[in-house]
Every structure is written in C-alpha cells, then in structure tokens.
Amino acid sequence: MAHTEKETYGSYPTDAFDNPPSGPVGVHRGRRSLAVRVAPFVVVIVVAALAGLLTWGIASGELNKVPWPWAQQSAQTAQSDQDRQDDAAADDGDDTQADANAQDDAADQGEADGQDTDGAAQPDDATADEQQPESQPEQTVNYNTSVRVINATGVNGYAAQQSGVLQSVGYTSVIAANPSGGALPSVNVVWYQNETDLATAQNIADTLGIATVEQAAGIADPIVVVYIAAQ
C-alpha cells in the first residue's frame, strides 16, 4: 500500500528534546579581558628585548664585566689558592734563611775554635803578629825643617840660587853657605841626620835633581845639601 501522507514535525510524538531550556546551551567562550588579550604581545616584546640585550652584551664584551655570583666565587677561590702558594713560598724562604743562618753559626763557631770552614787550623793573633814584619814609621815631608845649602862649585851665588828653588816649593828655613873647611863629598849629595828626615831629604833631592841621598852623622842641620859641581 502506498504511503502518500507527508510526514511533518507534528507527526512525531513529543519528547524531552522538544522543550529545551532558555538561554545559550552548549560549550561557548566568554569575552576575554583587555589584560589577557595584551599579555602575549607584552611577553613577545620583553623576550625580544632580552634577546637583543644579550646579543649586544656578547658582541661588545660588556657581558663579561657583569659581576655574576659564580664569577666572584671563582675569583675568591683563585685568590685563596694564590694566598696558599704565597704562604708556602714564604715558608720555604724562612726555611732557607734558617739553614743559611745555621751554616753561618757553624762557620763562626769553627772560627772561634781556631779552624776555618774546611777544618784547617787558623793561626792565632799572636802568631800572625810575629810573622808580620815590624811596620816602619810613616815618612812625611817636613817643609819647616832647617836646610843648609853649601856651595863648593866655585860659582858665585849658586847656593843662594838653589835655596830659592827650595823656597819656591814651600820650604821655609833654607840657609845658603860656603864650605867651612870640613871634608867634602865627591859628588853632589843630600845628607840627613835621622831616619825621620829621610822623606824630606828625598823630596829635596828630587826637587834639585840630585841623585845621591845619604844619612850622615855630625852635620850642623837636619838636612845639608852639598854642591860640588853646578848642574
């Protein structure tokens, strides 16, 4: 049998779905606040700024100047290691100095016992003094000593001339004289009385160009210059 009637909404029996509740039904998303919508843009801007700042710090080296906590800890550790090394070096230096002082003390003790550092006996002071020759008295030129210049050359005024030579170099007591009848030497000579007059006699001989200097007893003055021939 053919079904000729058209089915409509009213052809079905009423059920629970035909009486829905009022208002929106189902999953829906409410309107978001302005802060929530702007937050993603702010995060992107901050991240981009931090990335740019990091890149600039690495490229310019300024990042190495930032006092990072771990960097300070590493510096303190390195300083502590350096201090320990310095203390160890100072201790080694003290030990070395102590050894040197001990060696010096041993050497001093050896010298006090009359021995050198090699164990050889050292002579005492008395023996050393006996081995040294007696020191000669110091010779000095006395420009104030009395000097007599005797002219036996036959040249008139020669003694006065040579006396002037001695006075020109600083001698203050020079007498020109003629022979008095005593024995005369065979060459020009400078006579002196005592050993203390030797240096002065030698200086006079060098000044006048006389080669012979002799000690003589019984002369009238401490130093006597006798000219046999004019020079």
Secondary structure, DSSP 8 states (H G I E B T S, - for coil): ----S---GGGS---GGGS--SS--S-------HHHHHHHHHHHHHHHHHHHHHHHHHHHSGGGGS--HHHHHHHHHHHHHHHHHHHHHHHHHHHHHHHHHHHHHHHHHHHHTTB-TTS-B---HHHHHHHS----------TTSEEEEEE-SS-TTHHHHHHHHHHHTT--EEEEE---SS---SS-EEEESSGGGHHHHHHHHHHHT--EEEE-SS-SSSEEEEESS--
